[in-house]
Amino acid sequence: MATVILLRHARSTANGAGVLAGRQPGVALSEEGERQAAGLVDRLAALPVDAVVSSPLERCRQTLAPLLAARGLDPAVEPALAEVDYGDWTGRPLKDLYGEPLWAVVQQHPSAAVFPGGEGLAGVQARAVAAIRAHDARVTAEHGPRAVWVACSHGDVIKAVLADALGVHLDGFQRIVVDPASVSVVQYTATRPFVLRVNDNGGDLSGLVPPAEEKGEAPSSDAVVGGGTGP
């Protein structure tokens, strides 16, 4: 199967303001975020990017704009990769949420957390994982198993997808860190995913293109015994 680069949107104005932006309209990139978005062009220059999928929210579309212009690509907009619907918590300062009884549930038992007037984190994981897998199958069918594609989404959404790929229960997803403009990389196979990067903020990505399989090699869904020498 193809290789997916899970890209969190670059730093937004809400990130700097300590506000839970959620799906609130008008949340754009900060000046730092614009610099991070521009830097993605060089950062991904060594990789063939065959397709791009984006959350419909403005901060994701802004993050992708320089890369799309450089590559001449049009993104597929995927509502299932949108930010969590935080319901009544949307737009509230984080410092005001720390004292809410639900805050402890979100931190310690997120699989049971349902935001008032919004959605539950278990539902977020289900919709996001299904969307990533569906797009991965589509990209593989269109461009082959060595294809590389980018999915731009949001912190909690990407953390939920990574938890699934790592075989970690959703209640452990708060242990995963996904910074603005970071990339995490997953290769799905017929039997299980392989997680190649998590929260990568500046490393060389050129080695992410999977090599062509040679005759006599183990199936691509098998792990290399002894840890191997790289992806």
C-alpha positions as CSV (number, residue, x, y, z in Angstrom):
1,M,0.0,0.0,0.0
2,A,1.0,3.7,-0.3
3,T,2.7,5.8,2.3
4,V,0.7,8.5,4.0
5,I,2.2,11.6,5.5
6,L,-0.1,12.8,8.3
7,L,0.5,16.6,8.4
8,R,-0.9,18.7,11.2
9,H,-1.8,22.2,10.1
10,A,0.8,24.9,10.9
11,R,0.5,27.1,13.9
12,S,-2.7,29.1,14.0
13,T,-3.8,32.3,15.7
14,A,-5.8,30.1,18.2
15,N,-2.7,28.1,19.1
16,G,-1.1,31.2,20.3
17,A,-4.2,32.5,22.1
18,G,-4.8,29.4,24.2
19,V,-8.3,29.0,22.8
20,L,-10.0,25.7,21.8
21,A,-10.7,26.7,18.2
22,G,-12.5,23.5,17.1
23,R,-14.5,24.2,14.0
24,Q,-14.9,27.9,14.6
25,P,-14.7,29.8,11.4
26,G,-12.0,32.4,10.7
27,V,-9.1,30.7,12.4
28,A,-6.2,31.4,10.2
29,L,-2.4,30.7,10.4
30,S,-0.3,33.0,12.5
31,E,2.9,34.6,11.0
32,E,4.9,31.7,12.3
33,G,2.4,29.3,10.8
34,E,2.8,30.9,7.4
35,R,6.5,30.4,7.7
36,Q,6.0,26.8,8.6
37,A,3.7,26.3,5.7
38,A,6.2,27.8,3.3
39,G,8.9,25.6,4.7
40,L,7.0,22.4,3.8
41,V,7.9,23.0,0.1
42,D,11.6,22.4,0.7
43,R,10.9,19.8,3.4
44,L,9.0,17.5,1.1
45,A,11.1,18.3,-2.0
46,A,12.8,14.9,-2.0
47,L,9.5,13.1,-2.0
48,P,7.1,12.3,-4.9
49,V,3.7,13.6,-3.7
50,D,1.1,11.8,-5.7
51,A,-2.0,13.1,-3.9
52,V,-3.1,15.5,-1.2
53,V,-6.2,15.3,1.1
54,S,-7.3,18.0,3.4
55,S,-9.6,18.8,6.2
56,P,-12.0,21.5,5.0
57,L,-11.0,24.0,7.6
58,E,-9.1,27.2,6.6
59,R,-6.0,26.6,8.6
60,C,-5.4,23.3,6.8
61,R,-6.1,24.8,3.4
62,Q,-3.6,27.6,4.2
63,T,-1.0,25.1,5.3
64,L,-1.2,23.2,2.1
65,A,-1.4,26.2,-0.3
66,P,2.4,26.7,-0.9
67,L,2.9,22.9,-1.4
68,L,0.0,22.6,-3.8
69,A,1.2,25.6,-5.8
70,A,4.7,24.2,-6.1
71,R,3.5,20.7,-7.1
72,G,0.5,21.8,-9.3
73,L,-1.8,19.6,-7.3
74,D,-5.5,20.0,-6.3
75,P,-6.5,18.6,-2.9
76,A,-9.3,16.3,-2.2
77,V,-11.4,17.9,0.6
78,E,-12.3,15.3,3.2
79,P,-14.9,16.3,5.9
80,A,-14.0,13.2,7.9
81,L,-10.6,14.7,8.6
82,A,-12.1,17.9,10.1
83,E,-11.3,19.0,13.6
84,V,-13.2,17.5,16.5
85,D,-16.6,19.0,17.0
86,Y,-16.1,20.3,20.5
87,G,-19.7,21.5,20.7
88,D,-20.2,24.0,23.6
89,W,-16.5,24.0,24.3
90,T,-15.7,25.6,20.9
91,G,-14.0,29.0,21.2
92,R,-13.6,28.8,25.0
93,P,-10.2,29.6,26.6
94,L,-8.4,26.4,27.7
95,K,-7.8,27.8,31.1
96,D,-11.5,27.9,31.7
97,L,-11.9,24.3,30.7
98,Y,-9.4,22.8,33.1
99,G,-11.9,22.9,35.9
100,E,-14.7,21.1,34.0
101,P,-15.4,17.6,35.2
102,L,-15.2,16.4,31.6
103,W,-11.6,17.6,31.3
104,A,-10.3,14.7,33.5
105,V,-12.2,12.3,31.3
106,V,-10.7,13.7,28.1
107,Q,-7.3,13.3,29.7
108,Q,-7.6,9.9,31.4
109,H,-10.5,8.0,29.7
110,P,-10.9,9.7,26.3
111,S,-12.7,6.8,24.7
112,A,-15.7,7.8,27.0
113,A,-15.5,11.5,26.4
114,V,-18.3,13.1,24.5
115,F,-18.2,16.9,24.2
116,P,-21.5,18.7,25.2
117,G,-23.3,19.5,22.0
118,G,-20.5,18.0,20.0
119,E,-19.1,14.5,19.3
120,G,-17.2,11.8,21.1
121,L,-13.5,11.1,20.7
122,A,-14.3,7.4,19.9
123,G,-16.4,8.6,16.9
124,V,-13.6,10.9,15.8
125,Q,-11.2,8.0,15.7
126,A,-13.7,5.8,13.8
127,R,-14.4,8.5,11.1
128,A,-10.8,9.5,10.7
129,V,-9.3,6.1,10.4
130,A,-11.9,5.0,7.9
131,A,-11.2,8.1,5.8
132,I,-7.4,7.6,5.9
133,R,-7.7,3.9,4.9
134,A,-10.2,4.6,2.1
135,H,-8.0,7.3,0.6
136,D,-4.9,5.2,1.0
137,A,-6.6,2.4,-0.9
138,R,-7.6,4.9,-3.6
139,V,-4.2,6.4,-3.9
140,T,-2.6,2.9,-4.1
141,A,-5.0,1.8,-6.8
142,E,-4.3,5.0,-8.8
143,H,-0.6,5.4,-8.3
144,G,0.8,2.1,-7.1
145,P,2.1,0.8,-3.8
146,R,5.1,3.1,-3.8
147,A,2.9,6.2,-3.9
148,V,3.3,8.9,-1.3
149,W,0.4,11.1,-0.3
150,V,-0.3,13.9,2.3
151,A,-3.3,14.1,4.6
152,C,-3.6,17.5,6.4
153,S,-5.7,17.4,9.5
154,H,-5.7,18.4,13.2
155,G,-3.9,17.4,16.4
156,D,-6.4,15.2,18.1
157,V,-7.5,13.7,14.8
158,I,-4.0,12.7,13.9
159,K,-3.3,11.4,17.4
160,A,-6.4,9.2,17.1
161,V,-5.2,7.8,13.7
162,L,-1.7,7.1,15.1
163,A,-3.1,5.4,18.2
164,D,-5.0,3.0,15.8
165,A,-2.0,2.4,13.7
166,L,0.2,1.7,16.7
167,G,-2.4,-0.7,18.1
168,V,-2.8,1.6,21.2
169,H,-6.2,1.9,22.8
170,L,-7.7,5.3,22.4
171,D,-7.3,5.8,26.1
172,G,-3.6,6.1,25.5
173,F,-3.8,8.6,22.7
174,Q,-2.9,11.5,25.0
175,R,0.6,10.1,25.3
176,I,1.2,10.9,21.6
177,V,2.5,14.4,20.7
178,V,1.6,16.0,17.4
179,D,3.0,19.6,17.1
180,P,1.8,22.1,14.5
181,A,3.4,21.5,11.1
182,S,4.8,18.2,12.2
183,V,4.6,15.1,10.1
184,S,3.8,11.5,11.1
185,V,4.1,8.7,8.6
186,V,2.2,5.5,8.2
187,Q,2.4,2.6,5.7
188,Y,-0.7,0.5,5.7
189,T,-0.4,-3.1,4.5
190,A,-2.9,-6.0,4.0
191,T,-2.5,-7.1,7.6
192,R,-1.3,-4.2,9.7
193,P,0.1,-0.6,9.5
194,F,3.7,0.3,10.1
195,V,4.4,3.7,11.8
196,L,7.6,5.2,10.4
197,R,7.6,8.7,11.9
198,V,5.7,10.4,14.8
199,N,5.8,14.2,15.4
200,D,8.8,14.8,13.0
201,N,9.6,18.4,13.0
202,G,12.6,18.6,10.6
203,G,14.3,15.4,9.8
204,D,15.3,14.2,6.3
205,L,12.2,12.6,4.7
206,S,13.9,11.3,1.6
207,G,14.1,7.7,2.8
208,L,10.3,7.4,3.2
209,V,9.7,6.2,-0.4
210,P,9.4,2.4,-0.1
211,P,11.9,0.5,-2.2
212,A,10.7,-1.8,-4.9
213,E,10.3,-5.3,-3.6
214,E,12.9,-7.8,-5.0
215,K,12.4,-11.4,-5.7
216,G,12.7,-13.6,-2.6
217,E,11.9,-10.7,-0.2
218,A,9.5,-11.2,2.7
219,P,6.0,-9.9,2.1
220,S,5.7,-6.1,2.7
221,S,3.3,-6.8,5.6
222,D,6.0,-8.7,7.5
223,A,8.3,-6.9,10.0
224,V,12.0,-7.4,9.5
225,V,13.4,-9.7,12.1
226,G,16.0,-8.0,14.3
227,G,14.6,-4.5,13.7
228,G,16.0,-4.0,10.1
229,T,18.0,-1.1,8.9
230,G,15.3,1.4,8.0
231,P,11.9,1.8,6.5
